[in-house]
């Protein structure tokens, strides 16, 4: 792992100046921290804010940047206003990342810099249509280039003192809406309120999958037995109704990454 961290630093040094796509999650936060250590003010972390970006992540991004003192800028992106994105096709992430990288490459051009993201070696086999946009804009992935895996990044982030080193992974709020169901601001707000309510009930890893007036709640495997207890299930259903859902179910399979992608490649053409 020490060799991989050295490779990361050498890779960043070779890029000379970078703009980091910085969400505040463990991958991008660690990348931003190391980039600042290696490149100083030639590394700028940029956080894109939109209705699909949870407020708690925005606070994490701001807090970490302030605590560690690396240059940070906030911008607003308009992917939710785009008809292609709102239609929520299977490649929705492409339109989101295209919007993001359009902004970031403009910033990078002004700084004679390269855009970098937090993709790591574990992301290579995932279904990630946003990677097409990254390729089109020439975005680099130094963590992946160094062969760093998620578990290694978490350990290095812990050693560096990042408070989010064990923060659960979380995609944008739109990923909670089934494909071909329109993405709207109202749905995103309901999802965010629902997941905040689940965390208030003490669940650390959770998702609210939005099915019109029904919430399908996924809870992390370690916490799932408690969620399936009758008293806790009743509390979850009550919480979901309080944020606007007519009903809710707790998925007995628990949380799994990209559950809305299940069966995606099995559909007939």
C-alpha positions as CSV (number, residue, x, y, z in Angstrom):
1,X,0.0,0.0,0.0
2,X,2.9,2.3,0.7
3,X,4.1,1.8,-2.9
4,X,0.6,2.6,-4.2
5,X,0.5,5.9,-2.2
6,X,3.9,6.8,-3.6
7,X,2.7,6.0,-7.1
8,X,-0.3,8.3,-6.5
9,X,1.9,11.1,-5.4
10,X,4.1,10.7,-8.4
11,X,1.1,10.6,-10.7
12,X,-0.2,13.8,-9.3
13,X,3.2,15.5,-9.5
14,X,3.4,14.5,-13.2
15,X,0.1,16.3,-13.8
16,X,1.5,19.5,-12.5
17,X,-1.8,21.2,-11.8
18,X,-5.2,19.6,-11.1
19,X,-8.9,20.4,-10.5
20,X,-10.4,17.7,-8.3
21,X,-14.0,16.7,-8.7
22,X,-14.7,16.8,-5.0
23,X,-17.9,15.5,-3.5
24,X,-16.6,15.1,0.1
25,X,-16.8,11.3,0.0
26,X,-13.8,9.4,1.1
27,X,-12.2,8.9,-2.3
28,X,-12.4,12.4,-3.5
29,X,-11.5,13.8,-0.1
30,X,-8.4,11.7,0.1
31,X,-7.5,12.6,-3.4
32,X,-8.0,16.3,-2.7
33,X,-5.9,16.1,0.4
34,X,-3.0,14.3,-1.2
35,X,-3.2,16.6,-4.3
36,X,-2.9,19.6,-2.0
37,X,0.0,18.1,-0.2
38,X,1.9,17.4,-3.4
39,X,0.9,20.4,-5.5
40,X,-0.1,23.1,-3.0
41,X,-2.3,25.8,-4.5
42,X,-1.9,24.1,-7.9
43,X,-4.6,21.7,-6.7
44,X,-8.2,23.1,-6.5
45,X,-11.0,21.0,-5.2
46,X,-14.4,21.9,-6.8
47,X,-17.8,20.8,-5.4
48,X,-20.8,20.7,-7.7
49,X,-24.0,21.5,-6.0
50,X,-27.5,20.6,-7.4
51,X,-30.8,19.2,-6.1
52,X,-29.4,15.7,-6.6
53,X,-26.5,16.4,-4.1
54,X,-27.4,15.7,-0.5
55,X,-27.1,18.6,2.0
56,X,-25.2,16.4,4.4
57,X,-22.6,15.7,1.8
58,X,-22.3,19.4,1.0
59,X,-21.6,20.1,4.7
60,X,-19.0,17.3,4.8
61,X,-17.2,18.7,1.8
62,X,-17.1,22.2,3.3
63,X,-16.0,21.0,6.7
64,X,-13.2,18.8,5.4
65,X,-11.9,21.5,3.1
66,X,-11.9,24.1,5.9
67,X,-10.3,21.7,8.4
68,X,-7.4,20.7,6.1
69,X,-7.0,24.0,4.5
70,X,-7.0,23.0,0.8
71,X,-8.3,25.4,-1.9
72,X,-12.0,24.8,-2.5
73,X,-14.6,26.2,-4.8
74,X,-18.4,25.5,-5.0
75,X,-20.3,25.7,-8.3
76,X,-23.8,25.0,-9.3
77,X,-24.7,22.4,-12.0
78,X,-27.9,22.2,-13.9
79,X,-28.2,18.5,-14.9
80,X,-31.7,18.3,-13.2
81,X,-32.9,20.9,-15.6
82,X,-31.9,18.9,-18.7
83,X,-34.6,16.9,-20.4
84,X,-32.2,14.0,-21.1
85,X,-31.3,13.7,-17.4
86,X,-34.8,14.2,-16.1
87,X,-36.1,11.3,-18.4
88,X,-33.8,9.1,-16.3
89,X,-32.6,6.6,-19.0
90,X,-30.1,3.8,-18.1
91,X,-27.2,6.1,-18.9
92,X,-28.5,9.0,-16.8
93,X,-25.1,9.4,-15.2
94,X,-23.6,10.2,-18.5
95,X,-25.6,13.4,-18.7
96,X,-24.8,14.3,-15.1
97,X,-21.1,13.8,-15.6
98,X,-21.1,15.6,-18.9
99,X,-22.6,18.7,-17.2
100,X,-20.1,18.4,-14.4
101,X,-17.0,18.0,-16.6
102,X,-18.2,20.9,-18.9
103,X,-17.9,23.2,-15.9
104,X,-14.7,21.6,-14.5
105,X,-12.8,21.7,-17.8
106,X,-13.5,25.4,-18.1
107,X,-12.1,26.0,-14.7
108,X,-9.1,23.7,-15.5
109,X,-8.5,25.6,-18.7
110,X,-8.2,28.9,-16.9
111,X,-5.6,27.3,-14.5
112,X,-3.7,25.2,-17.2
113,X,-4.8,22.2,-15.1
114,X,-6.1,18.7,-15.6
115,X,-9.4,17.5,-14.2
116,X,-9.1,14.4,-11.9
117,X,-11.8,12.3,-10.2
118,X,-12.0,9.8,-7.3
119,X,-12.5,6.7,-9.3
120,X,-10.5,3.8,-7.8
121,X,-9.4,0.3,-8.9
122,X,-12.6,-1.3,-7.5
123,X,-14.7,0.8,-9.8
124,X,-13.4,-0.8,-13.0
125,X,-16.1,-3.6,-13.2
126,X,-19.1,-1.5,-12.2
127,X,-21.8,-0.2,-14.6
128,X,-20.7,3.5,-14.8
129,X,-22.0,5.3,-17.9
130,X,-20.5,8.5,-16.4
131,X,-17.1,7.1,-17.4
132,X,-17.9,7.7,-21.0
133,X,-18.2,11.4,-20.3
134,X,-14.9,11.3,-18.3
135,X,-13.1,9.8,-21.3
136,X,-14.6,12.4,-23.7
137,X,-13.3,15.2,-21.5
138,X,-9.9,13.6,-20.8
139,X,-10.6,13.3,-17.0
140,X,-7.8,11.4,-15.2
141,X,-8.2,9.0,-12.3
142,X,-5.0,9.0,-10.2
143,X,-6.3,6.6,-7.5
144,X,-7.1,4.1,-10.2
145,X,-3.8,4.7,-12.0
146,X,-2.0,3.9,-8.7
147,X,-4.1,0.7,-8.3
148,X,-5.6,1.8,-5.0
149,X,-8.7,-0.1,-3.9
150,X,-11.5,1.2,-1.7
151,X,-10.3,-0.6,1.5
152,X,-6.8,0.8,1.0
153,X,-8.1,4.3,0.4
154,X,-10.1,4.1,3.6
155,X,-7.0,3.0,5.6
156,X,-4.9,5.7,4.1
157,X,-7.6,8.3,4.8
158,X,-7.9,7.1,8.4
159,X,-4.1,7.5,8.8
160,X,-4.3,11.0,7.3
161,X,-7.0,12.0,9.9
162,X,-9.9,12.3,7.5
163,X,-13.1,12.1,9.6
164,X,-15.0,10.5,6.8
165,X,-12.6,7.6,6.3
166,X,-15.4,5.1,7.1
167,X,-18.3,7.1,5.7
168,X,-20.6,4.7,3.8
169,X,-20.5,5.1,0.0
170,X,-23.4,7.1,-1.5
171,X,-24.3,7.9,-5.0
172,X,-26.4,10.9,-6.0
173,X,-30.1,11.0,-4.9
174,X,-31.3,10.4,-8.5
175,X,-29.9,6.9,-8.2
176,X,-32.8,6.1,-5.9
177,X,-35.3,6.6,-8.7
178,X,-36.0,3.6,-11.0
179,X,-34.9,4.1,-14.6
180,X,-37.4,5.7,-16.9
181,X,-39.3,7.3,-14.0
182,X,-38.8,11.1,-14.3
183,X,-36.3,12.8,-12.0
184,X,-38.0,15.8,-10.3
185,X,-37.0,18.1,-7.5
186,X,-39.9,17.0,-5.4
187,X,-38.8,13.3,-5.6
188,X,-35.3,14.2,-4.7
189,X,-36.4,16.2,-1.7
190,X,-38.6,13.3,-0.5
191,X,-35.7,10.9,-0.8
192,X,-33.3,13.1,1.1
193,X,-35.8,13.7,3.9
194,X,-36.5,10.0,4.0
195,X,-32.8,9.0,4.4
196,X,-32.3,11.8,7.0
197,X,-35.2,10.2,8.9
198,X,-33.6,6.8,8.7
199,X,-30.3,8.1,10.0
200,X,-32.3,9.8,12.9
201,X,-33.6,6.3,13.7
202,X,-30.0,5.2,14.1
203,X,-29.4,3.4,10.7
204,X,-26.0,4.2,9.2
205,X,-26.2,2.5,5.8
206,X,-29.6,3.2,4.2
207,X,-31.3,4.0,0.9
208,X,-34.9,5.1,0.1
209,X,-35.8,3.7,-3.3
210,X,-38.6,5.9,-4.7
211,X,-41.6,4.1,-6.3
212,X,-44.1,6.8,-6.7
213,X,-46.0,6.9,-3.4
214,X,-44.1,3.9,-1.9
215,X,-40.6,3.9,-0.4
216,X,-38.6,0.7,-0.6
217,X,-36.2,1.0,2.2
218,X,-32.8,-0.8,2.0
219,X,-30.8,-1.1,5.2
220,X,-27.2,-2.3,5.5
221,X,-26.8,-6.0,6.1
222,X,-25.3,-5.5,9.6
223,X,-28.2,-3.4,10.7
224,X,-30.9,-5.3,8.8
225,X,-32.0,-7.6,11.6
226,X,-32.9,-4.6,13.7
227,X,-34.8,-3.0,10.8
228,X,-36.9,-6.2,10.3
229,X,-37.9,-6.2,14.0
230,X,-41.6,-5.4,14.1
231,X,-41.2,-2.3,16.3
232,X,-38.4,-0.9,14.1
233,X,-40.3,-1.6,10.9
234,X,-43.3,0.2,12.2
235,X,-41.1,3.2,13.1
236,X,-39.6,3.2,9.6
237,X,-43.0,3.1,7.9
238,X,-44.2,5.9,10.1
239,X,-41.1,8.0,9.3
240,X,-41.6,7.5,5.5
241,X,-45.2,8.5,5.8
242,X,-44.2,11.6,7.7
243,X,-42.0,12.7,4.7
244,X,-44.8,12.2,2.2
245,X,-44.9,8.5,1.2
246,X,-48.2,6.7,1.4
247,X,-46.5,3.5,2.4
248,X,-43.1,1.9,2.8
249,X,-41.6,-1.6,2.8
250,X,-38.2,-2.7,4.2
251,X,-36.4,-4.8,1.6
252,X,-35.5,-8.1,3.2
253,X,-32.4,-8.4,1.0
254,X,-31.0,-5.3,2.6
255,X,-28.8,-2.6,0.9
256,X,-26.7,-3.6,-2.1
257,X,-24.9,-1.2,-4.4
258,X,-26.8,-0.3,-7.5
259,X,-29.8,-2.5,-6.7
260,X,-31.8,-0.7,-9.4
261,X,-29.3,-2.0,-12.0
262,X,-30.3,-5.6,-11.2
263,X,-31.6,-7.2,-14.3
264,X,-30.6,-4.2,-16.4
265,X,-28.6,-6.2,-18.9
266,X,-31.1,-9.1,-19.0
267,X,-33.9,-7.1,-20.7
268,X,-34.8,-8.0,-24.3
269,X,-33.7,-5.4,-26.8
